[in-house]
């Protein structure tokens, strides 16, 4: 099973391949916002994969709809395919206003 580390929170564990990053956060107790509950409509579940980004599933068209910056993914859409190191990404307040 892939090893998953939330580097900014000191949380780690092993989860089945295909688990979404949001599911991993919930299972491991990492803090990751999910206002829409994983429907892909809020973009509050942003993460940056800083170790082995190639071990996340390809970017979904839904993710391209948001201007999140290079390497930033939606945790509810990105699936874990191998060992990864992640950081949660805070949305600038101006985006939420
Ligand atoms: S939880 Fe809302 S877009 Fe991911």
Backbone and ligand atoms as CSV (ligand in chain L), in Angstrom:
chain,resi,resn,atom,element,x,y,z
A,1,UNK,N,N,0.851,-1.196,0.000
A,1,UNK,CA,C,0.000,0.000,0.000
A,1,UNK,C,C,0.885,1.243,0.000
A,2,UNK,N,N,0.450,2.273,-0.706
A,2,UNK,CA,C,1.234,3.517,-0.741
A,2,UNK,C,C,1.338,4.176,0.635
A,3,UNK,N,N,2.514,4.765,0.866
A,3,UNK,CA,C,2.726,5.562,2.076
A,3,UNK,C,C,2.333,7.004,1.764
A,4,UNK,N,N,1.590,7.606,2.683
A,4,UNK,CA,C,1.096,8.973,2.509
A,4,UNK,C,C,1.546,9.792,3.712
A,5,UNK,N,N,2.172,10.939,3.431
A,5,UNK,CA,C,2.610,11.818,4.511
A,5,UNK,C,C,2.060,13.220,4.245
A,6,UNK,N,N,1.384,13.776,5.243
A,6,UNK,CA,C,1.001,15.194,5.210
A,6,UNK,C,C,2.112,15.934,5.949
A,7,UNK,N,N,3.045,16.466,5.178
A,7,UNK,CA,C,4.289,16.995,5.722
A,7,UNK,C,C,4.074,18.185,6.651
A,8,UNK,N,N,3.074,18.994,6.383
A,8,UNK,CA,C,2.863,20.186,7.202
A,8,UNK,C,C,2.137,19.875,8.503
A,9,UNK,N,N,1.713,18.636,8.674
A,9,UNK,CA,C,0.956,18.304,9.877
A,9,UNK,C,C,1.560,17.138,10.653
A,10,UNK,N,N,2.620,16.564,10.121
A,10,UNK,CA,C,3.254,15.450,10.809
A,10,UNK,C,C,2.372,14.221,10.897
A,11,UNK,N,N,1.551,14.006,9.867
A,11,UNK,CA,C,0.617,12.881,9.844
A,11,UNK,C,C,1.021,11.937,8.733
A,12,UNK,N,N,1.042,10.652,9.035
A,12,UNK,CA,C,1.431,9.689,8.009
A,12,UNK,C,C,0.679,8.379,8.176
A,13,UNK,N,N,0.684,7.595,7.098
A,13,UNK,CA,C,0.052,6.293,7.165
A,13,UNK,C,C,0.124,5.599,5.821
A,14,UNK,N,N,-0.434,4.414,5.747
A,14,UNK,CA,C,-0.493,3.650,4.492
A,14,UNK,C,C,-1.956,3.407,4.163
A,15,UNK,N,N,-2.278,3.627,2.884
A,15,UNK,CA,C,-3.665,3.498,2.458
A,15,UNK,C,C,-3.711,2.773,1.121
A,16,UNK,N,N,-4.833,2.142,0.789
A,16,UNK,CA,C,-4.947,1.425,-0.483
A,16,UNK,C,C,-4.758,2.347,-1.691
A,17,UNK,N,N,-4.123,1.831,-2.719
A,17,UNK,CA,C,-3.987,2.566,-3.971
A,17,UNK,C,C,-5.371,2.945,-4.475
A,18,UNK,N,N,-5.507,4.167,-4.967
A,18,UNK,CA,C,-6.791,4.641,-5.476
A,18,UNK,C,C,-7.550,5.502,-4.480
A,19,UNK,N,N,-7.069,5.550,-3.244
A,19,UNK,CA,C,-7.684,6.416,-2.237
A,19,UNK,C,C,-7.500,7.870,-2.657
A,20,UNK,N,N,-8.523,8.689,-2.517
A,20,UNK,CA,C,-8.322,10.111,-2.813
A,20,UNK,C,C,-7.538,10.751,-1.660
A,21,UNK,N,N,-6.922,11.871,-1.976
A,21,UNK,CA,C,-6.179,12.598,-0.943
A,21,UNK,C,C,-7.124,13.040,0.171
A,22,UNK,N,N,-8.339,13.444,-0.190
A,22,UNK,CA,C,-9.302,13.848,0.837
A,22,UNK,C,C,-9.658,12.673,1.740
A,23,UNK,N,N,-9.889,11.511,1.142
A,23,UNK,CA,C,-10.177,10.322,1.954
A,23,UNK,C,C,-8.997,9.996,2.856
A,24,UNK,N,N,-7.793,10.149,2.325
A,24,UNK,CA,C,-6.585,9.879,3.119
A,24,UNK,C,C,-6.503,10.827,4.308
A,25,UNK,N,N,-6.788,12.108,4.058
A,25,UNK,CA,C,-6.738,13.091,5.145
A,25,UNK,C,C,-7.734,12.719,6.240
A,26,UNK,N,N,-8.933,12.368,5.824
A,26,UNK,CA,C,-9.957,12.016,6.810
A,26,UNK,C,C,-9.538,10.770,7.592
A,27,UNK,N,N,-9.018,9.792,6.897
A,27,UNK,CA,C,-8.646,8.533,7.549
A,27,UNK,C,C,-7.484,8.727,8.522
A,28,UNK,N,N,-6.538,9.577,8.138
A,28,UNK,CA,C,-5.335,9.744,8.953
A,28,UNK,C,C,-5.479,10.856,9.995
A,29,UNK,N,N,-6.545,11.624,9.897
A,29,UNK,CA,C,-6.750,12.706,10.867
A,29,UNK,C,C,-6.049,13.996,10.501
A,30,UNK,N,N,-5.700,14.167,9.227
A,30,UNK,CA,C,-5.107,15.426,8.773
A,30,UNK,C,C,-6.222,16.436,8.512
A,31,UNK,N,N,-5.930,17.694,8.757
A,31,UNK,CA,C,-6.922,18.752,8.516
A,31,UNK,C,C,-6.897,19.133,7.037
A,32,UNK,N,N,-8.030,18.970,6.368
A,32,UNK,CA,C,-8.155,19.371,4.971
A,32,UNK,C,C,-9.610,19.788,4.756
A,33,UNK,N,N,-9.799,21.037,4.364
A,33,UNK,CA,C,-11.155,21.550,4.173
A,33,UNK,C,C,-11.862,20.796,3.052
A,34,UNK,N,N,-13.181,20.733,3.147
A,34,UNK,CA,C,-13.973,20.080,2.099
A,34,UNK,C,C,-15.409,20.581,2.215
A,35,UNK,N,N,-15.579,21.849,1.945
A,35,UNK,CA,C,-16.894,22.480,2.129
A,35,UNK,C,C,-17.973,21.782,1.311
A,36,UNK,N,N,-17.629,21.334,0.100
A,36,UNK,CA,C,-18.641,20.683,-0.754
A,36,UNK,C,C,-18.722,19.176,-0.504
A,37,UNK,N,N,-17.927,18.691,0.415
A,37,UNK,CA,C,-17.988,17.274,0.758
A,37,UNK,C,C,-17.355,16.357,-0.265
A,38,UNK,N,N,-16.531,16.912,-1.137
A,38,UNK,CA,C,-15.837,16.090,-2.123
A,38,UNK,C,C,-16.475,16.074,-3.494
A,39,UNK,N,N,-17.416,16.987,-3.727
A,39,UNK,CA,C,-18.103,17.049,-5.027
A,39,UNK,C,C,-17.292,17.767,-6.100
A,40,UNK,N,N,-16.206,18.388,-5.696
A,40,UNK,CA,C,-15.364,19.079,-6.674
A,40,UNK,C,C,-15.853,20.466,-7.023
A,41,UNK,N,N,-16.666,21.060,-6.165
A,41,UNK,CA,C,-17.257,22.358,-6.492
A,41,UNK,C,C,-16.806,23.506,-5.593
A,42,UNK,N,N,-15.928,23.257,-4.622
A,42,UNK,CA,C,-15.545,24.351,-3.718
A,42,UNK,C,C,-14.061,24.719,-3.813
A,43,UNK,N,N,-13.235,23.804,-4.140
A,43,UNK,CA,C,-11.776,23.940,-4.250
A,43,UNK,C,C,-11.095,24.246,-2.927
A,44,UNK,N,N,-11.749,23.972,-1.815
A,44,UNK,CA,C,-11.112,24.213,-0.514
A,44,UNK,C,C,-10.203,23.069,-0.079
A,45,UNK,N,N,-10.159,22.010,-0.840
A,45,UNK,CA,C,-9.374,20.822,-0.474
A,45,UNK,C,C,-8.011,20.813,-1.168
A,46,UNK,N,N,-7.488,21.977,-1.435
A,46,UNK,CA,C,-6.234,22.074,-2.209
A,46,UNK,C,C,-5.039,21.497,-1.468
A,47,UNK,N,N,-4.239,20.761,-2.211
A,47,UNK,CA,C,-2.992,20.220,-1.683
A,47,UNK,C,C,-1.906,20.362,-2.746
A,48,UNK,N,N,-0.683,20.418,-2.274
A,48,UNK,CA,C,0.465,20.376,-3.172
A,48,UNK,C,C,1.216,19.087,-2.884
A,49,UNK,N,N,1.489,18.338,-3.918
A,49,UNK,CA,C,2.245,17.099,-3.749
A,49,UNK,C,C,3.718,17.439,-3.993
A,50,UNK,N,N,4.495,17.511,-2.922
A,50,UNK,CA,C,5.884,17.952,-3.015
A,50,UNK,C,C,6.868,16.778,-3.101
A,51,UNK,N,N,6.407,15.584,-2.832
A,51,UNK,CA,C,7.247,14.394,-2.984
A,51,UNK,C,C,6.501,13.405,-3.881
A,52,UNK,N,N,7.099,13.047,-4.976
A,52,UNK,CA,C,6.537,12.081,-5.928
A,52,UNK,C,C,5.188,12.513,-6.518
A,53,UNK,N,N,5.095,13.726,-7.060
A,53,UNK,CA,C,3.802,14.148,-7.625
A,53,UNK,C,C,3.322,13.236,-8.747
A,54,UNK,N,N,4.240,12.519,-9.368
A,54,UNK,CA,C,3.840,11.591,-10.422
A,54,UNK,C,C,3.021,10.416,-9.866
A,55,UNK,N,N,3.006,10.285,-8.550
A,55,UNK,CA,C,2.247,9.194,-7.934
A,55,UNK,C,C,0.809,9.577,-7.591
A,56,UNK,N,N,0.378,10.715,-8.116
A,56,UNK,CA,C,-1.046,11.055,-8.049
A,56,UNK,C,C,-1.662,10.816,-9.422
A,57,UNK,N,N,-2.946,10.540,-9.452
A,57,UNK,CA,C,-3.656,10.335,-10.720
A,57,UNK,C,C,-3.563,11.599,-11.572
A,58,UNK,N,N,-3.728,11.468,-12.893
A,58,UNK,CA,C,-3.655,12.638,-13.767
A,58,UNK,C,C,-4.677,13.709,-13.383
A,59,UNK,N,N,-4.348,14.951,-13.717
A,59,UNK,CA,C,-5.225,16.081,-13.412
A,59,UNK,C,C,-6.559,15.887,-14.134
A,60,UNK,N,N,-7.640,16.040,-13.384
A,60,UNK,CA,C,-8.986,15.912,-13.947
A,60,UNK,C,C,-9.396,17.242,-14.589
A,61,UNK,N,N,-10.237,17.202,-15.643
A,61,UNK,CA,C,-10.707,18.449,-16.255
A,61,UNK,C,C,-11.334,19.401,-15.241
A,62,UNK,N,N,-12.009,18.839,-14.257
A,62,UNK,CA,C,-12.624,19.658,-13.209
A,62,UNK,C,C,-11.586,20.514,-12.494
A,63,UNK,N,N,-10.390,19.951,-12.287
A,63,UNK,CA,C,-9.329,20.695,-11.588
A,63,UNK,C,C,-8.813,21.847,-12.436
A,64,UNK,N,N,-8.804,21.678,-13.743
A,64,UNK,CA,C,-8.333,22.744,-14.635
A,64,UNK,C,C,-9.233,23.970,-14.579
A,65,UNK,N,N,-10.449,23.803,-14.088
A,65,UNK,CA,C,-11.378,24.932,-14.031
A,65,UNK,C,C,-10.964,25.954,-12.972
A,66,UNK,N,N,-10.127,25.528,-12.031
A,66,UNK,CA,C,-9.678,26.433,-10.970
A,66,UNK,C,C,-8.275,26.920,-11.286
A,67,UNK,N,N,-7.986,28.169,-10.957
A,67,UNK,CA,C,-6.654,28.734,-11.158
A,67,UNK,C,C,-5.869,28.519,-9.862
A,68,UNK,N,N,-5.309,27.321,-9.710
A,68,UNK,CA,C,-4.703,26.943,-8.431
A,68,UNK,C,C,-3.186,27.047,-8.429
A,69,UNK,N,N,-2.591,27.256,-9.565
A,69,UNK,CA,C,-1.137,27.318,-9.605
A,69,UNK,C,C,-0.537,25.959,-9.919
A,70,UNK,N,N,0.703,25.988,-10.298
A,70,UNK,CA,C,1.391,24.778,-10.718
A,70,UNK,C,C,1.536,23.782,-9.566
A,71,UNK,N,N,1.194,22.555,-9.830
A,71,UNK,CA,C,1.406,21.489,-8.856
A,71,UNK,C,C,0.347,21.377,-7.783
A,72,UNK,N,N,-0.632,22.270,-7.794
A,72,UNK,CA,C,-1.679,22.216,-6.777
A,72,UNK,C,C,-2.852,21.390,-7.313
A,73,UNK,N,N,-3.349,20.521,-6.466
A,73,UNK,CA,C,-4.420,19.604,-6.860
A,73,UNK,C,C,-5.609,19.726,-5.920
A,74,UNK,N,N,-6.746,19.240,-6.391
A,74,UNK,CA,C,-7.910,19.110,-5.515
A,74,UNK,C,C,-7.811,17.765,-4.809
A,75,UNK,N,N,-7.817,17.804,-3.503
A,75,UNK,CA,C,-7.666,16.571,-2.736
A,75,UNK,C,C,-8.789,15.575,-2.974
A,76,UNK,N,N,-9.963,16.074,-3.326
A,76,UNK,CA,C,-11.094,15.164,-3.542
A,76,UNK,C,C,-11.050,14.517,-4.919
A,77,UNK,N,N,-10.199,15.016,-5.810
A,77,UNK,CA,C,-10.116,14.463,-7.167
A,77,UNK,C,C,-8.841,13.653,-7.382
A,78,UNK,N,N,-7.761,14.031,-6.734
A,78,UNK,CA,C,-6.467,13.371,-6.913
A,78,UNK,C,C,-6.435,12.054,-6.153
A,79,UNK,N,N,-6.129,10.989,-6.874
A,79,UNK,CA,C,-6.041,9.663,-6.256
A,79,UNK,C,C,-4.582,9.266,-6.060
A,80,UNK,N,N,-4.326,8.598,-4.972
A,80,UNK,CA,C,-2.972,8.209,-4.597
A,80,UNK,C,C,-2.643,6.872,-5.256
A,81,UNK,N,N,-1.592,6.888,-6.069
A,81,UNK,CA,C,-1.202,5.687,-6.812
A,81,UNK,C,C,0.118,5.111,-6.327
A,82,UNK,N,N,0.820,5.846,-5.470
A,82,UNK,CA,C,2.113,5.415,-4.935
A,82,UNK,C,C,2.482,6.324,-3.777
A,83,UNK,N,N,3.693,6.151,-3.237
A,83,UNK,CA,C,4.120,6.962,-2.091
A,83,UNK,C,C,4.099,8.449,-2.452
A,84,UNK,N,N,3.558,9.265,-1.559
A,84,UNK,CA,C,3.498,10.708,-1.793
A,84,UNK,C,C,3.743,11.480,-0.503
A,85,UNK,N,N,4.275,12.692,-0.670
A,85,UNK,CA,C,4.377,13.658,0.419
A,85,UNK,C,C,3.577,14.891,0.039
A,86,UNK,N,N,2.667,15.300,0.904
A,86,UNK,CA,C,1.704,16.355,0.583
A,86,UNK,C,C,1.785,17.514,1.557
A,87,UNK,N,N,1.374,18.677,1.079
A,87,UNK,CA,C,1.181,19.840,1.944
A,87,UNK,C,C,-0.191,20.406,1.638
A,88,UNK,N,N,-0.928,20.742,2.663
A,88,UNK,CA,C,-2.205,21.396,2.427
A,88,UNK,C,C,-1.944,22.837,1.996
A,89,UNK,N,N,-2.838,23.371,1.177
A,89,UNK,CA,C,-2.684,24.723,0.627
A,89,UNK,C,C,-3.864,25.565,1.103
A,90,UNK,N,N,-3.543,26.658,1.760
A,90,UNK,CA,C,-4.599,27.571,2.199
A,90,UNK,C,C,-5.011,28.473,1.059
A,91,UNK,N,N,-6.294,28.688,0.919
A,91,UNK,CA,C,-6.793,29.572,-0.131
A,91,UNK,C,C,-6.681,31.010,0.366
A,92,UNK,N,N,-6.095,31.895,-0.443
A,92,UNK,CA,C,-6.018,33.297,-0.021
A,92,UNK,C,C,-7.404,33.836,0.286
A,93,UNK,N,N,-7.497,34.642,1.344
A,93,UNK,CA,C,-8.797,35.155,1.774
A,93,UNK,C,C,-9.513,35.890,0.644
A,94,UNK,N,N,-8.772,36.575,-0.200
A,94,UNK,CA,C,-9.387,37.340,-1.283
A,94,UNK,C,C,-10.181,36.442,-2.215
A,95,UNK,N,N,-9.771,35.205,-2.373
A,95,UNK,CA,C,-10.471,34.269,-3.259
A,95,UNK,C,C,-11.812,33.884,-2.658
A,96,UNK,N,N,-11.872,33.827,-1.341
A,96,UNK,CA,C,-13.095,33.401,-0.678
A,96,UNK,C,C,-14.115,34.530,-0.540
A,97,UNK,N,N,-13.671,35.786,-0.618
A,97,UNK,CA,C,-14.605,36.913,-0.467
A,97,UNK,C,C,-15.535,37.037,-1.650
L,1,LIG,S1,S,-13.924,19.085,-1.328
L,1,LIG,FE1,FE,-14.810,20.646,-2.519
L,1,LIG,S2,S,-13.628,20.660,-4.323
L,1,LIG,FE2,FE,-12.721,19.122,-3.132
